[in-house]
Amino acid sequence: MLEFEKSGLSAPEFTKVTGLSYSTFATWLQKHRRKRQALPSATKDQTVQWLETVIDQAQAAASPGSTLLVRLPSGVVIELAEVSQTPLAAALLRAWEKSVC
């Protein structure tokens, strides 16, 4: 959907260029727009808000079965099973922020 919106083409032009069936694309576009309208307004602008979290290494090591869940407004969930995954999660979130802003 993002490619269509970036293209600046009309739906018929986009389907011709991509080789998609117009009726399939129109149905998909309608579903996408309904889904977008149903999202809470906070997710529509895709604003990323950063919170600082301090992880106590000793406490994390003492509770090996615990995980940290990061839930994004889009519904994406990142689960960190180990403290060592924190830098990777931060890099993923920064990349995501750049892609939506």
Buried (B, 14 or more C-beta within 10 A) or exposed (E): EEEBEEEEBEEEEBBEEEEBEEEEBBEBBEEBEEEEEEEEEEEEEBEBEEEEEEEEEEEBEEEEEEEBEBEBBEEEEBEBEEBEBBEEBEEBBEEBEEEEE
